[in-house]
Amino acid sequence: MARGLGVVNRGKNRPRAGCGTLFLACFITCVMLVVNGTLVAGILALLGPAIPRVLQGPKVTQLTMFIVPVMMIFVEWRLIDMLVRRLRKPPLSKS
């Protein structure tokens, strides 16, 4: 048998995988999307008078309400990945 085939990694440092992790990631993403959408709507309402008339149309508002929260999700997940990588202890090398 080839080395590594059929070996299941059941140690402490196994990567997270499976339906539970997927559902958790989807739930967190949905929560972030709601928070980001609310934040963008509040900022647009606050800056309404200061925004030029050309950019106050319904199409521009709808585009902003869709694109900005989705872009914020990518940035937030990137920050979460960086934080997890920084907080995770490096594996001990076997020498």
N, C-alpha and C positions, 0 to 999 in steps of 0.2 A: 504494500500500500504506500502511496506517495506521502511524503511528509506533509502534515497539516490537513490532509483530507479527513473528514469525519470528526475532527476535533471541535468541540463546542467550547467557546470561551465563556466560562461561568464565573470568572473572577470579579473583583471589585471594579476593575478598570474596563469592563466591557462597554462598547458603545451602546447608546440608547437607540432602540429600534422597536418597531411594532406598532400595533393599532393604538395603544395607549399614548405613546409619544405623538403620533400623528393627530389624534383627537385633541391632545393638549395644545399642540402647535396651532391647530385650526381655531380652537377656542381663544387662545391668546391673540391670534391675528384678528379675529372678529371683535374682541374687546378693544384692541388698538385702533381698528377701523372706526368703531363708534366714537371713541374718544377723539381721534384725529378729525373726523367729520364734524363733531361738535365744536372742536377748537377752531377749525377753519371757518365754520359758519359764524361763530362769534367774532372772529377777526374781521370777516367780510362785513358783518353788521356794524362793527365798531368803526371800520375805515370807510364805510359807505359814502359819506359826504366828501372824503378826501380823494376818492378814486375818480379819475377822469371819466367824463360822461360816455366816451367811446367804449370804455371797459366795463360799464355798468349794465350792459345788455344781458338778457337771460341766457343766451348761448355761452357767453364768456363766464358768467357766474356758474352755470352748470358744468362747464369744462373745469373750472377751478375747483368746484366741490367734488369732482371725481378724481382728477389727476393729483392734486396736492396730498390728500390723505393716503393715497396708494403709494406715492413717492415717500411719504413719511414712514410708512410701514417698512419699506426696504431699508431706510436709514436706521430705524429702531432695531430691526433684526440684526443688522450689521453691528450696531453698538452692543446688543445682547451677546452676539458671538464673540466680540472682542473682550467683553467683561468676563464671560465664562472661560475663555482661553487664559486670561490673566489670573483668574482666581483658582483655576485647576492646577493641582500640583503636577509637576512633570514626573513621568514614570521613572522609577529607579532603573538605572542601567545595570545589566548583568555583566560583570567583568570578571 
